[in-house]
Amino acid sequence: MSKDTGLVSHADGLTRCWWPGQDPLYVRYHDDEWGRPVTDDRRLFEKICLEGFQSGLSWLTILRKRERFREVFADFDIDRVAAFGARDVRRLLADAGIVRHRGKIESTINNARRAAELREQFGSLAAYFWEWAPTAAARPRRLTKAALMEMSQTAESLALSKDLKQRGWTFVGPTTVYAFMQAMGLVNDHLHGCAHRTAVEQAQSPQRQAAPARRGPADAGPYLAVKQR
């Protein structure tokens, strides 16, 4: 199948989105994780932090380092990371198994403190983040590679990014936030024709029905953008 369609046939007989290529780790991530709805606070916090680390790099680079990130960041336990101090920053900067970027490390610690505040206000990170899931009317009727490649943000990711920044979060630009929304299942960006699109849609449906009233734009308007994963 032509890569121009964004759909690639694999040796196992399944047709998938083009972006994981043939890398086994990336293919498993595409099949088993990407777009599957997540409501666990620790995993939501982990993902938004790792998306910040990914800025300027490929997601595959972060994925290959993810287990080490979990080890050195206390498995992204919000309260434990919020308690990190200068000694921890020095420890993390010396660890070759992660991305050694002071700004991103300090951002993760800051964001843990902000996440604790969100949890106190909303009861959980999941309760907060799922309020930003877009309505069906805000989504494209048919998702193609051409549509995805033309865009890098959505009205909802812009609004969520703005709200997070106002709350003191860092490394949460609208493109980063949209990648988070894609991965955590707030949207389904598996292409039409991908073998996993229908299963992801079915997995997302109960969470969408249970989500509280949305905090995003009342009328999201046209579908604006998607970050290539």
C-alpha positions in Angstrom: 0.0 0.0 0.0 1.3 3.4 -0.9 2.9 5.5 1.9 1.2 8.5 0.4 -2.1 7.2 1.8 -0.6 7.1 5.3 -1.4 3.4 5.5 1.2 0.6 5.5 0.6 -3.1 5.2 2.7 -5.1 7.6 4.0 -8.7 7.5 1.3 -9.8 10.0 -1.4 -8.8 7.5 -2.5 -5.7 9.4 -2.7 -2.2 7.9 -1.5 0.5 10.2 -0.8 4.2 10.3 2.6 5.0 8.6 4.4 6.6 11.4 5.7 3.6 13.5 7.4 2.2 10.4 8.7 -1.3 11.0 10.3 -0.7 14.4 8.9 -3.4 16.7 8.8 -1.1 19.8 7.1 1.6 17.9 4.6 -0.8 16.3 3.7 -2.1 19.7 3.2 1.4 21.0 1.0 2.2 18.0 -1.1 -1.0 18.5 -1.3 -1.2 22.3 -1.1 2.3 23.7 -1.5 5.2 21.3 -5.1 6.5 21.5 -6.2 4.1 24.1 -8.0 6.1 26.8 -6.0 6.7 30.0 -7.5 7.7 33.3 -4.7 6.8 35.6 -3.2 10.0 37.1 0.4 8.7 37.2 0.3 7.7 33.6 -1.3 11.0 32.5 1.4 12.9 34.4 4.1 10.8 33.0 3.0 11.3 29.4 2.6 15.1 29.6 6.1 15.3 31.1 7.7 13.0 28.5 6.0 15.0 25.7 7.9 17.9 27.1 11.2 16.0 27.0 10.4 15.0 23.5 10.3 18.6 22.2 12.9 18.8 19.5 13.5 15.0 19.4 11.6 12.0 18.0 9.1 10.2 20.2 10.9 7.0 19.5 14.0 8.4 21.2 11.9 9.0 24.3 10.1 5.7 24.1 13.4 3.8 24.1 14.4 5.7 27.3 11.0 5.5 29.0 11.8 2.8 31.4 14.9 4.7 32.6 12.8 7.8 33.0 10.4 5.9 35.1 13.2 4.6 37.3 14.8 8.0 38.0 11.5 9.9 38.3 10.0 7.6 40.9 7.7 6.1 38.3 6.2 9.6 37.9 4.6 9.5 41.4 3.3 13.1 41.5 4.0 13.7 45.2 7.5 12.2 45.1 8.5 14.2 42.1 7.0 17.3 43.6 9.4 16.8 46.5 12.5 16.7 44.3 15.1 19.3 45.0 18.5 20.6 43.8 20.3 17.3 44.7 17.8 15.4 42.5 18.3 17.8 39.6 22.1 17.2 39.8 21.5 13.4 39.9 19.2 13.6 36.9 21.6 15.7 34.9 24.3 13.1 35.5 22.1 10.2 34.2 23.0 9.3 30.6 19.9 7.1 30.4 17.5 10.1 30.0 17.5 13.4 28.2 19.8 15.6 30.3 18.2 18.9 29.8 18.1 21.1 32.9 15.1 23.1 31.8 13.0 20.0 31.1 14.0 18.3 34.3 13.1 21.4 36.4 9.9 21.7 34.4 8.9 18.1 35.4 9.4 18.9 39.1 7.5 22.2 38.7 4.7 20.4 36.9 4.4 17.8 39.6 3.7 20.6 42.0 1.1 22.1 39.7 -0.4 18.6 39.1 -0.8 18.2 42.9 -2.7 21.5 42.9 -4.9 20.3 40.0 -5.6 17.1 41.7 -6.7 18.9 44.9 -9.0 21.2 42.9 -10.6 18.6 40.5 -10.2 15.4 42.5 -7.9 13.8 39.9 -5.8 14.8 36.8 -8.2 12.6 34.8 -11.2 14.6 35.8 -9.4 17.8 34.6 -7.9 16.5 31.4 -10.9 14.7 30.1 -13.0 17.8 30.3 -11.0 19.0 27.3 -11.9 16.1 25.0 -13.4 17.6 21.8 -16.9 16.9 20.7 -17.5 14.8 17.6 -18.6 17.9 15.7 -15.1 19.3 16.2 -13.4 16.3 14.6 -12.8 15.7 10.8 -15.3 13.4 9.1 -12.5 11.3 7.7 -9.0 11.2 9.0 -6.3 11.0 6.3 -2.6 11.5 6.3 -3.0 14.6 4.2 -5.3 16.1 6.9 -2.9 15.3 9.7 0.2 16.5 7.9 -1.3 19.9 7.2 -2.0 20.7 10.8 -0.2 20.9 14.2 -2.7 22.1 16.8 -6.4 22.1 17.6 -8.7 24.6 19.2 -8.9 22.3 22.2 -5.1 22.0 22.5 -4.7 25.7 22.3 -7.3 26.2 25.1 -5.8 23.5 27.3 -2.3 24.8 26.8 -3.4 28.3 27.7 -5.1 27.0 30.9 -2.1 24.9 32.0 0.2 27.8 31.4 -2.0 30.1 33.5 -1.8 27.5 36.2 2.0 27.6 36.1 2.8 24.6 34.0 5.8 24.7 31.6 6.8 22.9 28.4 3.1 22.6 27.6 2.7 24.4 24.2 -0.4 23.6 22.1 1.5 21.2 19.8 2.9 19.3 22.8 -0.5 19.2 24.4 -2.1 17.9 21.3 0.4 15.1 21.1 -0.6 14.3 24.7 -4.3 14.3 23.8 -3.6 12.0 20.8 -1.7 9.5 22.9 -4.0 9.5 26.0 -7.1 8.9 23.9 -8.8 12.2 24.2 -8.9 12.0 20.4 -8.6 9.1 18.0 -6.1 10.0 15.3 -5.6 6.5 13.9 -6.2 7.0 10.2 -9.4 5.7 8.6 -8.2 2.3 7.2 -5.9 1.6 10.2 -6.6 -1.8 11.7 -6.7 -0.3 15.2 -9.0 2.7 14.6 -12.3 1.0 15.3 -11.0 -0.7 18.5 -9.6 2.6 19.8 -13.0 4.3 19.0 -14.8 1.7 21.0 -12.4 1.9 23.9 -12.8 5.7 24.0 -16.6 5.7 23.9 -17.3 4.9 27.5 -14.9 7.5 28.8 -16.3 10.1 26.5 -19.8 9.4 27.8 -18.6 9.6 31.4 -16.6 12.8 30.9 -17.9 15.9 32.6 -19.0 19.0 30.7 -16.2 20.1 28.4 -14.0 23.1 29.3 -12.8 23.7 25.7 -14.3 26.1 23.2 -18.1 25.7 23.0 -17.7 25.7 19.3 -14.3 24.4 18.4 -14.8 25.5 14.8 -12.8 23.8 12.1 -10.3 21.1 12.9 -7.0 23.0 13.0 -4.1 20.7 13.4 -2.3 17.5 14.3 1.2 16.8 15.5 2.9 14.0 13.5 3.9 11.2 15.9 
